[in-house]
Amino acid sequence: MSSQFYVLSLKRTLHEAAWWMPNEAGYTRDLNRAGKYSHAIIEANRQRLDNGETTRAIPCDLAHKVSRRVVSAEDAAKLIQGK
């Protein structure tokens, strides 16, 4: 069993996954900025962090297996402009 989890916001996930940030301080689509939550924290807060309706706790190793690095169109435009 994984000892660290990311919390996936099912409510905010549309085309890309939306992850809870550390300390439940907002959302991010960048897995590198997502908060890591221990199994104990997930268990103690199951209704909020892994309720199956609005959130799902995903093992970090599994999330990394399916993740990919991308460059946004906005950042690509900056690269083209040399910024």
MDAnalysis code that builds the backbone (N, CA, C; Angstrom):
import MDAnalysis as mda
import numpy as np

u = mda.Universe.empty(249, n_residues=83, atom_resindex=np.repeat(np.arange(83), 3), trajectory=True)
u.add_TopologyAttr("name", ["N", "CA", "C"] * 83)
u.add_TopologyAttr("resid", np.arange(1, 84))
u.add_TopologyAttr("resname", ["MET", "SER", "SER", "GLN", "PHE", "TYR", "VAL", "LEU", "SER", "LEU", "LYS", "ARG", "THR", "LEU", "HIS", "GLU", "ALA", "ALA", "TRP", "TRP", "MET", "PRO", "ASN", "GLU", "ALA", "GLY", "TYR", "THR", "ARG", "ASP", "LEU", "ASN", "ARG", "ALA", "GLY", "LYS", "TYR", "SER", "HIS", "ALA", "ILE", "ILE", "GLU", "ALA", "ASN", "ARG", "GLN", "ARG", "LEU", "ASP", "ASN", "GLY", "GLU", "THR", "THR", "ARG", "ALA", "ILE", "PRO", "CYS", "ASP", "LEU", "ALA", "HIS", "LYS", "VAL", "SER", "ARG", "ARG", "VAL", "VAL", "SER", "ALA", "GLU", "ASP", "ALA", "ALA", "LYS", "LEU", "ILE", "GLN", "GLY", "LYS"])
u.atoms.positions = np.array([
    [0.842, -1.184, 0.000],
    [0.000, 0.000, 0.000],
    [0.881, 1.239, 0.000],
    [0.483, 2.203, -0.773],
    [1.225, 3.457, -0.849],
    [1.083, 4.208, 0.472],
    [2.138, 4.906, 0.855],
    [2.083, 5.654, 2.108],
    [1.743, 7.124, 1.879],
    [1.810, 7.575, 0.630],
    [1.504, 8.964, 0.306],
    [0.452, 9.001, -0.807],
    [-0.452, 9.971, -0.683],
    [-1.550, 10.108, -1.638],
    [-1.691, 11.548, -2.095],
    [-2.137, 11.709, -3.330],
    [-2.610, 12.992, -3.825],
    [-4.129, 12.939, -3.717],
    [-4.764, 14.092, -3.555],
    [-6.224, 14.128, -3.519],
    [-6.712, 14.749, -4.829],
    [-7.445, 13.955, -5.586],
    [-7.997, 14.366, -6.869],
    [-9.377, 14.979, -6.645],
    [-9.575, 16.187, -7.147],
    [-10.883, 16.829, -7.068],
    [-11.720, 16.361, -8.250],
    [-12.689, 15.529, -7.990],
    [-13.566, 15.035, -9.058],
    [-14.459, 16.158, -9.563],
    [-14.779, 17.075, -8.692],
    [-15.648, 18.198, -9.027],
    [-14.969, 19.164, -10.000],
    [-13.655, 19.351, -9.865],
    [-12.933, 20.327, -10.678],
    [-12.160, 19.704, -11.846],
    [-12.185, 18.387, -11.970],
    [-11.477, 17.718, -13.052],
    [-12.370, 17.657, -14.285],
    [-11.916, 18.296, -15.352],
    [-12.653, 18.248, -16.611],
    [-11.770, 17.577, -17.656],
    [-10.906, 18.355, -18.312],
    [-10.012, 17.799, -19.329],
    [-8.678, 17.374, -18.728],
    [-8.315, 17.998, -17.636],
    [-7.072, 17.660, -16.929],
    [-7.396, 17.477, -15.462],
    [-6.622, 16.632, -14.805],
    [-6.829, 16.384, -13.379],
    [-6.590, 17.654, -12.570],
    [-7.420, 17.843, -11.562],
    [-7.252, 18.953, -10.618],
    [-6.937, 18.348, -9.252],
    [-5.764, 18.664, -8.739],
    [-5.266, 18.097, -7.482],
    [-5.345, 19.115, -6.363],
    [-5.592, 18.646, -5.153],
    [-5.553, 19.530, -3.997],
    [-4.103, 19.906, -3.731],
    [-3.884, 21.145, -3.382],
    [-2.546, 21.617, -3.037],
    [-2.244, 21.245, -1.573],
    [-1.003, 21.442, -1.121],
    [-0.673, 21.133, 0.275],
    [-1.586, 21.885, 1.241],
    [-1.892, 21.245, 2.344],
    [-2.721, 21.833, 3.403],
    [-4.101, 22.261, 2.916],
    [-4.582, 21.589, 1.870],
    [-5.906, 21.881, 1.308],
    [-6.040, 23.341, 0.889],
    [-4.939, 23.923, 0.418],
    [-4.890, 25.353, 0.086],
    [-5.121, 25.611, -1.399],
    [-6.235, 25.145, -1.925],
    [-6.559, 25.388, -3.323],
    [-6.297, 24.181, -4.197],
    [-6.286, 24.418, -5.502],
    [-6.174, 23.349, -6.490],
    [-5.067, 23.665, -7.486],
    [-4.521, 22.610, -8.079],
    [-3.511, 22.769, -9.110],
    [-3.666, 21.660, -10.140],
    [-3.270, 21.951, -11.344],
    [-3.239, 20.912, -12.383],
    [-1.820, 20.344, -12.510],
    [-0.887, 20.957, -11.805],
    [0.524, 20.553, -11.814],
    [0.775, 19.561, -10.684],
    [1.013, 18.320, -11.027],
    [1.229, 17.278, -10.030],
    [2.407, 17.606, -9.112],
    [3.394, 18.327, -9.629],
    [4.548, 18.704, -8.811],
    [4.174, 19.691, -7.707],
    [3.072, 20.391, -7.856],
    [2.625, 21.357, -6.852],
    [1.528, 20.797, -5.949],
    [1.070, 19.595, -6.245],
    [-0.003, 18.977, -5.468],
    [0.490, 18.580, -4.083],
    [-0.434, 18.614, -3.130],
    [-0.093, 18.199, -1.773],
    [-0.021, 16.687, -1.667],
    [0.878, 16.218, -0.822],
    [0.973, 14.787, -0.533],
    [0.388, 14.570, 0.859],
    [-0.520, 13.629, 0.947],
    [-1.224, 13.353, 2.191],
    [-0.934, 11.915, 2.624],
    [-0.665, 11.740, 3.901],
    [-0.354, 10.404, 4.418],
    [-1.619, 9.550, 4.489],
    [-1.414, 8.252, 4.560],
    [-2.527, 7.320, 4.701],
    [-3.312, 7.647, 5.964],
    [-2.636, 7.995, 7.043],
    [-3.313, 8.326, 8.305],
    [-4.208, 9.554, 8.151],
    [-3.730, 10.564, 7.440],
    [-4.534, 11.776, 7.209],
    [-5.759, 11.446, 6.351],
    [-5.554, 10.647, 5.320],
    [-6.671, 10.246, 4.456],
    [-7.719, 9.487, 5.282],
    [-7.269, 8.526, 6.079],
    [-8.196, 7.732, 6.890],
    [-8.958, 8.591, 7.890],
    [-8.266, 9.534, 8.512],
    [-8.893, 10.385, 9.526],
    [-9.876, 11.386, 8.923],
    [-9.739, 11.638, 7.625],
    [-10.576, 12.640, 6.950],
    [-11.224, 12.077, 5.690],
    [-11.580, 10.815, 5.738],
    [-12.094, 10.097, 4.562],
    [-13.282, 10.819, 3.920],
    [-14.206, 11.337, 4.699],
    [-15.402, 11.983, 4.146],
    [-15.053, 13.203, 3.295],
    [-13.965, 13.883, 3.635],
    [-13.567, 15.079, 2.895],
    [-12.528, 14.765, 1.815],
    [-11.584, 13.865, 2.107],
    [-10.447, 13.638, 1.209],
    [-10.605, 12.461, 0.252],
    [-11.541, 11.571, 0.522],
    [-11.691, 10.383, -0.336],
    [-13.119, 9.854, -0.251],
    [-14.079, 10.716, -0.596],
    [-15.489, 10.322, -0.441],
    [-16.091, 9.684, -1.687],
    [-15.353, 9.687, -2.791],
    [-15.837, 9.048, -4.014],
    [-16.814, 9.879, -4.833],
    [-17.320, 10.950, -4.258],
    [-18.244, 11.823, -4.986],
    [-17.551, 13.085, -5.488],
    [-16.807, 13.735, -4.611],
    [-16.113, 14.966, -4.999],
    [-14.598, 14.839, -4.895],
    [-14.140, 13.829, -4.189],
    [-12.696, 13.630, -4.030],
    [-12.343, 12.154, -4.096],
    [-11.081, 11.902, -4.476],
    [-10.560, 10.537, -4.470],
    [-9.073, 10.610, -4.137],
    [-8.652, 9.838, -3.148],
    [-7.232, 9.755, -2.790],
    [-6.557, 8.792, -3.766],
    [-5.519, 9.272, -4.430],
    [-4.807, 8.491, -5.440],
    [-3.374, 8.265, -4.952],
    [-2.900, 7.026, -4.916],
    [-1.514, 6.793, -4.509],
    [-0.553, 7.585, -5.405],
    [0.418, 8.239, -4.776],
    [1.364, 9.081, -5.523],
    [2.062, 8.302, -6.627],
    [2.502, 7.076, -6.322],
    [3.225, 6.310, -7.340],
    [2.340, 6.013, -8.549],
    [1.066, 5.764, -8.339],
    [0.147, 5.510, -9.447],
    [-0.079, 6.771, -10.276],
    [-0.254, 7.909, -9.607],
    [-0.445, 9.174, -10.318],
    [0.767, 9.488, -11.186],
    [1.972, 9.232, -10.674],
    [3.181, 9.514, -11.445],
    [3.320, 8.579, -12.647],
    [2.822, 7.362, -12.526],
    [2.890, 6.417, -13.644],
    [2.093, 6.894, -14.850],
    [0.987, 7.593, -14.607],
    [0.125, 8.021, -15.712],
    [0.298, 9.503, -16.067],
    [1.144, 10.204, -15.327],
    [1.331, 11.636, -15.600],
    [2.262, 11.847, -16.786],
    [2.175, 13.051, -17.355],
    [3.065, 13.426, -18.456],
    [3.368, 14.906, -18.348],
    [4.511, 15.291, -18.841],
    [4.888, 16.702, -18.820],
    [4.392, 17.367, -20.084],
    [3.768, 18.502, -19.934],
    [3.258, 19.268, -21.069],
    [3.613, 20.737, -20.898],
    [3.625, 21.450, -22.007],
    [3.838, 22.895, -22.001],
    [2.539, 23.523, -22.483],
    [2.027, 24.466, -21.710],
    [0.769, 25.112, -22.086],
    [0.962, 25.930, -23.357],
    [-0.129, 26.177, -24.062],
    [-0.073, 26.999, -25.272],
    [0.423, 28.400, -24.933],
    [0.011, 28.917, -23.789],
    [0.451, 30.250, -23.357],
    [1.973, 30.292, -23.160],
    [2.514, 29.279, -22.513],
    [3.962, 29.237, -22.313],
    [4.706, 28.975, -23.621],
    [4.116, 28.182, -24.502],
    [4.737, 27.946, -25.804],
    [4.843, 29.246, -26.581],
    [3.815, 30.072, -26.505],
    [3.835, 31.390, -27.189],
    [4.959, 32.255, -26.640],
    [5.169, 32.205, -25.333],
    [6.264, 32.962, -24.722],
    [7.612, 32.476, -25.212],
    [7.739, 31.154, -25.362],
    [8.984, 30.587, -25.868],
    [9.263, 31.066, -27.295],
    [8.213, 31.080, -28.108],
    [8.347, 31.519, -29.483],
    [8.790, 32.985, -29.548],
    [8.265, 33.796, -28.628],
    [8.597, 35.212, -28.588],
    [9.943, 35.469, -27.894],
    [10.546, 34.406, -27.388],
    [11.844, 34.552, -26.731],
    [11.762, 35.122, -25.317],
    [10.647, 34.968, -24.668],
    [10.461, 35.495, -23.307],
    [10.697, 34.431, -22.270],
])
